[in-house]
């Protein structure tokens, strides 16, 4: 992830309320602990590229 993406991500996170942020972070934690982590991350990356 380059700095531009990181800045965009940080600005998105700063606009979320605390409850949404905590839910999002727990989902991220679940993904990172998942045995299918690499598959999920590559799917997310593919989806992000097609959105642009």
N, C-alpha and C positions, 0 to 999 in steps of 0.2 A: 504494500500500500504506500503510495507516495504522499508527500506532505499536503498536496491539494485535497486528496481524498480524506486524509486525516482531519484537515481543517473543516471540511464539509460535514464529516461525521461528528466532530466535536460541536459544531453549531447546531446540528440536528438534536444531539443529546441535550444541549443546554436549553432547547425549546420544549423538551418533554417534561411533564410533571413527574414528581418523585415516584409515584406509584407505577406509572408506565415505565419509567427508567428501571426500577427494581425488577419488574416483570421481564423486561427486555434483557437485563443482565442475567437473570436466572436462566432464561432460554439460551443465551449465549454460553453460560456455564454448562448447561446440559449438553449442548452441541459439542463443546470442547472435550467433555468427558465421554462422549459417545464413541463407540468403536467405529462408527461410520463417519467420523469427523471429516476425513479427507474428501469423501464423496460429497458430503453436505457442503463443505466449503467450495469445492469446485463447481457444484450446482449454483451456489449463490454468485460466484464469480461469473459464470456463464449468463445468468439472469441479469446481472448488473451491466454486462457488456451489451446485451440486446436492448436494454432500456434506453440507451443513449441514441 
